Amino acid sequence: MLELKIGIQLASLKLPFKKALHIAGELGANGVEIDARNDLKPQDLSRTGLRQLRKSLDDRNLRVCAVGFQTRRGYDVLQDLDRRVEATKQAMQFAYDLGASVVINQVGQIPAEPTGPRWDLLIQVLTDLGRFGQRTGAMLAVETGAEDAETLLRLIEALPDGSVGINLDPGNLIVNGYSASEAARMLGKHVLHVHAKDGVRDLAQGRGLETQLGRGAADFPEILGILEEHEYRGYFTIERQHADQPLVEIGQAVQYLRSLV
């Protein structure tokens, strides 16, 4: 049976950081995802601050399940690339210092064909980040949704083993017209973290919409079963970007996930 560890993305609660941490504990989460670009920047946290944060987490029986670090550009873009890579490494070290082993980001536009300068640059940078992650103890997890699972798998298989993993986001996949279950099947052995997010396709308008967890097209019981086959033992972290009542909906999402096991 899959061990269901539930996380809450603190940014989804739309509350000040300390209040969000308190509410996440009250809602019954096992862990929290911290946004290292907007909520809590590594360079702004002293060693004393780090110890205080760890104590605050311990007091609430919470762990940091992942660190989000969404850069404005991908690792396939030369502009400011060195600074972006260094900042990513800082986020990876920050994650490890907080007891997390996953940093989530989109990697940029993956070329359709595995050739050319853009592809080579992406491979070079992700290989470097992979080596750093192996030394540090926190790996980069590539956010799903911008491309199909086959394209992501091609990228991962072109890298040295253990360079990067996958943050499986069913909602993102559905919104962009892809199958979340198929992505879970193809990428399952590489999944480091899961965003528990749902979505639907509005066929009339030709676009995707995020929905409350359990009310969209993502078949979470099936996804859990697929991940169990791959012996996934990571977190299912609730993300809700566009909620009218974030606390209510995230609380209901926790209960929905609990009902699946």
C-alpha positions as CSV (number, residue, x, y, z in Angstrom):
1,M,0.0,0.0,0.0
2,L,1.3,3.5,-1.0
3,E,2.3,5.6,2.0
4,L,0.5,8.8,1.5
5,K,2.5,11.8,2.8
6,I,0.6,15.0,2.2
7,G,2.2,18.3,1.7
8,I,0.8,21.8,1.3
9,Q,2.3,24.5,-0.9
10,L,2.4,27.4,1.5
11,A,2.0,30.0,-1.2
12,S,-1.4,28.4,-2.1
13,L,-2.8,29.4,1.3
14,K,-2.4,33.1,0.4
15,L,-1.2,34.0,3.9
16,P,1.9,35.4,5.6
17,F,4.6,32.8,5.9
18,K,4.3,32.1,9.7
19,K,0.5,32.0,9.6
20,A,0.6,29.7,6.6
21,L,3.0,27.4,8.4
22,H,0.6,27.3,11.4
23,I,-2.5,26.6,9.2
24,A,-0.7,23.8,7.3
25,G,-0.2,22.0,10.6
26,E,-3.8,22.5,11.6
27,L,-5.0,21.1,8.3
28,G,-3.2,17.9,8.9
29,A,-0.3,18.1,6.5
30,N,2.8,16.1,6.9
31,G,5.0,18.6,5.0
32,V,5.1,22.0,3.3
33,E,6.6,23.3,0.1
34,I,8.4,26.6,0.5
35,D,8.8,29.1,-2.3
36,A,12.5,30.1,-2.3
37,R,12.0,33.0,-4.7
38,N,9.1,34.9,-3.1
39,D,8.4,33.6,0.4
40,L,11.7,32.8,2.0
41,K,14.9,33.5,0.1
42,P,18.0,31.6,1.0
43,Q,20.2,34.7,1.2
44,D,17.8,36.3,3.6
45,L,17.9,33.5,6.2
46,S,20.8,33.4,8.7
47,R,22.0,30.3,10.4
48,T,20.1,31.4,13.4
49,G,17.0,32.0,11.3
50,L,17.5,28.5,9.8
51,R,17.5,26.9,13.2
52,Q,14.4,28.8,14.3
53,L,12.6,27.7,11.2
54,R,13.5,24.1,11.8
55,K,12.3,24.4,15.4
56,S,9.0,25.9,14.1
57,L,8.6,23.0,11.7
58,D,9.4,20.5,14.4
59,D,6.9,22.1,16.8
60,R,4.2,21.4,14.3
61,N,5.4,18.0,13.3
62,L,6.0,19.3,9.7
63,R,8.8,18.6,7.3
64,V,9.9,20.6,4.2
65,C,8.8,18.3,1.4
66,A,10.1,20.5,-1.4
67,V,11.5,23.9,-2.3
68,G,9.9,25.7,-5.2
69,F,12.3,27.9,-7.3
70,Q,10.6,29.1,-10.4
71,T,13.1,31.1,-12.5
72,R,11.8,33.6,-15.1
73,R,13.9,32.0,-17.8
74,G,14.9,28.4,-18.5
75,Y,18.3,26.8,-18.5
76,D,18.2,26.9,-22.3
77,V,18.5,30.7,-22.5
78,L,22.0,32.3,-22.4
79,Q,20.9,35.6,-20.9
80,D,21.9,35.7,-17.2
81,L,22.4,32.0,-17.3
82,D,25.4,31.9,-14.9
83,R,23.5,33.9,-12.3
84,R,20.4,31.6,-12.8
85,V,22.5,28.5,-12.3
86,E,24.2,29.8,-9.2
87,A,20.8,30.9,-7.7
88,T,19.5,27.4,-8.4
89,K,22.4,25.8,-6.6
90,Q,21.8,28.1,-3.7
91,A,18.2,26.9,-3.6
92,M,19.4,23.3,-3.7
93,Q,21.7,23.9,-0.8
94,F,18.9,25.7,1.0
95,A,16.6,22.7,0.5
96,Y,19.1,20.3,1.9
97,D,19.7,22.6,4.9
98,L,15.9,22.4,5.5
99,G,15.9,18.6,5.3
100,A,14.3,18.5,1.8
101,S,15.8,16.6,-1.2
102,V,13.7,18.3,-4.0
103,V,13.9,21.6,-5.8
104,I,11.1,22.3,-8.3
105,N,11.6,24.3,-11.5
106,Q,10.7,24.3,-15.2
107,V,13.9,23.8,-17.2
108,G,12.9,25.8,-20.2
109,Q,11.8,25.0,-23.7
110,I,13.0,21.5,-24.6
111,P,13.8,21.2,-28.3
112,A,11.7,18.8,-30.3
113,E,14.9,17.2,-31.7
114,P,17.9,16.2,-29.5
115,T,20.3,18.2,-31.5
116,G,21.5,21.8,-31.9
117,P,23.0,24.5,-29.6
118,R,19.9,24.9,-27.5
119,W,19.7,21.2,-26.7
120,D,23.4,21.0,-26.0
121,L,23.2,24.0,-23.6
122,L,20.3,22.4,-21.7
123,I,22.2,19.1,-21.4
124,Q,25.4,20.9,-20.2
125,V,23.6,22.9,-17.6
126,L,21.4,20.1,-16.3
127,T,24.5,17.8,-16.1
128,D,26.2,20.5,-14.0
129,L,23.2,20.9,-11.7
130,G,22.9,17.1,-11.4
131,R,26.5,16.8,-10.2
132,F,25.9,19.6,-7.7
133,G,22.7,17.9,-6.5
134,Q,24.4,14.6,-6.0
135,R,27.1,16.3,-3.9
136,T,24.6,18.4,-2.0
137,G,21.8,15.9,-1.4
138,A,19.0,17.8,-3.1
139,M,18.0,17.2,-6.7
140,L,16.3,19.3,-9.3
141,A,12.8,18.1,-10.2
142,V,11.5,19.2,-13.6
143,E,7.9,20.5,-13.5
144,T,5.6,18.7,-16.0
145,G,3.0,20.4,-18.2
146,A,4.8,22.4,-20.8
147,E,5.6,19.4,-23.0
148,D,4.5,15.8,-23.3
149,A,6.0,13.0,-21.3
150,E,7.9,11.5,-24.2
151,T,9.8,14.8,-24.6
152,L,10.7,14.9,-20.9
153,L,11.8,11.3,-20.9
154,R,14.0,11.9,-23.9
155,L,15.7,14.7,-22.0
156,I,16.2,12.7,-18.8
157,E,17.6,9.7,-20.7
158,A,20.1,12.0,-22.4
159,L,21.6,13.0,-19.1
160,P,23.9,11.1,-16.7
161,D,21.9,8.9,-14.4
162,G,20.5,10.7,-11.4
163,S,21.0,14.2,-12.8
164,V,17.3,15.4,-12.5
165,G,14.0,13.9,-11.6
166,I,10.3,14.8,-12.2
167,N,7.8,16.8,-10.3
168,L,4.6,15.2,-11.6
169,D,1.8,17.8,-11.8
170,P,-1.4,16.2,-13.2
171,G,-3.2,19.6,-13.3
172,N,-0.6,21.2,-15.4
173,L,-0.6,18.3,-17.8
174,I,-4.4,18.3,-18.2
175,V,-4.5,22.1,-18.6
176,N,-2.0,21.8,-21.5
177,G,-3.8,19.0,-23.2
178,Y,-1.8,16.0,-22.0
179,S,-2.7,12.8,-20.1
180,A,-1.7,12.8,-16.5
181,S,-2.0,9.0,-16.2
182,E,0.1,8.4,-19.3
183,A,2.8,10.8,-17.9
184,A,2.8,8.9,-14.7
185,R,3.3,5.6,-16.6
186,M,6.1,6.9,-18.7
187,L,7.9,9.0,-16.1
188,G,7.0,7.0,-12.9
189,K,10.5,5.8,-12.1
190,H,11.8,9.3,-12.3
191,V,9.2,11.0,-10.1
192,L,10.6,12.7,-7.0
193,H,7.6,14.7,-6.0
194,V,3.9,15.1,-6.9
195,H,1.8,18.3,-7.1
196,A,-1.7,17.3,-6.1
197,K,-3.4,19.6,-8.6
198,D,-6.4,19.0,-10.9
199,G,-7.7,20.5,-14.1
200,V,-10.1,20.2,-17.0
201,R,-10.1,21.1,-20.7
202,D,-12.7,23.6,-21.8
203,L,-13.3,22.2,-25.3
204,A,-15.6,25.1,-26.2
205,Q,-12.9,27.7,-25.4
206,G,-10.0,25.5,-26.4
207,R,-8.1,26.0,-23.1
208,G,-7.5,24.4,-19.8
209,L,-8.7,25.4,-16.3
210,E,-7.4,24.5,-12.9
211,T,-10.1,22.9,-10.7
212,Q,-10.5,21.9,-7.1
213,L,-8.8,18.6,-6.3
214,G,-11.0,15.6,-7.2
215,R,-13.3,17.6,-9.5
216,G,-11.2,17.6,-12.6
217,A,-10.0,15.1,-15.2
218,A,-7.1,13.8,-13.2
219,D,-7.7,10.2,-12.1
220,F,-5.8,10.3,-8.8
221,P,-6.7,6.7,-7.7
222,E,-5.2,5.5,-11.0
223,I,-2.1,7.8,-10.6
224,L,-1.5,6.6,-7.1
225,G,-1.7,3.0,-8.3
226,I,0.8,3.7,-11.1
227,L,3.2,5.4,-8.7
228,E,2.9,2.5,-6.3
229,E,4.1,0.2,-9.0
230,H,7.2,2.4,-9.2
231,E,7.5,2.3,-5.4
232,Y,7.1,6.1,-5.1
233,R,7.5,7.1,-1.5
234,G,7.5,10.9,-1.8
235,Y,5.0,13.6,-1.0
236,F,1.7,14.6,-2.7
237,T,1.7,18.3,-2.2
238,I,-1.5,20.3,-2.6
239,E,-1.2,23.2,-5.0
240,R,-4.1,25.5,-5.6
241,Q,-3.4,28.6,-7.6
242,H,-6.9,30.0,-8.2
243,A,-9.1,29.3,-5.3
244,D,-11.9,31.6,-4.0
245,Q,-11.5,30.1,-0.5
246,P,-8.0,28.7,-0.3
247,L,-8.2,27.4,3.3
248,V,-11.5,25.7,2.7
249,E,-10.5,24.1,-0.6
250,I,-7.0,23.0,0.6
251,G,-8.6,21.5,3.8
252,Q,-11.0,19.6,1.5
253,A,-8.1,18.5,-0.7
254,V,-6.3,17.0,2.4
255,Q,-9.4,15.0,3.2
256,Y,-9.8,13.9,-0.4
257,L,-6.3,12.6,-0.5
258,R,-6.7,10.8,2.8
259,S,-9.8,9.1,1.4
260,L,-7.8,7.5,-1.4
261,V,-5.9,5.0,0.9
